[in-house]
Amino acid sequence: MSGYERCLLYCVAIQTGLRVSELRSLRVSSFDLNNCTVSVETAYVKNRKETVLPLRKDTAAQLRSFLSGKMPSVKAFNMPGQNRVVHMFRADLADAGIDYVDDAGRYADFHSLRHTTGSLLAASGVHPKVAQSIMRHSDINLTMSRYTHVFRGQESEAVAKLPGLSLPSKDKQQAVATGTENGNYLARYLASPGGQKWTSPDSDGQSQSSEPSGRTDKKPASRPKKRDFRKVNVEKEETGEPGFEPGVTDPESVVLPLHYSPKTQVWAKKTG
């Protein structure tokens, strides 16, 4: 395969999540470039179901030029045999500066392109059910826990989107303390060190409470009871929606320019 043909093959693999055997089965007639779709015959699909997947418009345009003049029954990609695909992919990994095996003993094989598909879909904000449909998984837990991984920097971006809970400025604190602003008791309680109400010295140097003027009773405001989290029944804890917070993590997964995945026969059979 030429360098351009291999590049186009990898693009189709990442954008569709098709497996090696499915990519090898593609014919020119498998592509509907007017509607930007690619179909795989049921005989080559793992779940034996008809598969029609969308393509990006720019990828469809490249395929139209690449497949131009070829007979419909001709194979779309001149892929080498199964063993030689490994050598081809390893050579391209080396040119890209990606280690075939990392320090933890994890492998970057051709199937890791399918992991890249799931991870890119999640990073793009695609709904999990849509990602499951593209990946063609019967169980969404497989999509979310095995084939979706966090890219570097995503956690920081997520935390940056949380609402700000910083303490008010000094002017704001003084306004609340002197009663010149109708502050919420809970907000003032949370924004004060140790949960104590803000106070400010009066004209005589005495400490003056930040209670709003007009309150005549001298009874201290009752504080909310603190919840003892040690008494929470573990069995009743919320677990979240299945698939969005998987209980089983994949310690042998990592997201790099191409996703690393264990190279074992058992892994391939279980995860597809």
Buried (B, 14 or more C-beta within 10 A) or exposed (E): BEEEBBEBBBBBBBBBBBBBEBBBBBBBBBBEBEEBBBBBEEEBBEEEEEBEBBBEEEBBEBBEEBBEEEEEEEEBBEBEEEEEBBEBBBEBBEEEEBEBEEEEEBBBBBBBBBBBBBBBBBBEEBEBEEBBBBBBBEEBBBBBBBBBBBBEEBEEEEEEEEEEEEEBEEEEBBBBBBBEEEBEEEEBBEBBEEEEBBBBEEEEEEEBBBBEEEEEEEEEEEEEEEEEEEEEEEEEEEEEEEBEEBEEEBEBBBBBEBBBBBBEEEBBEEBB
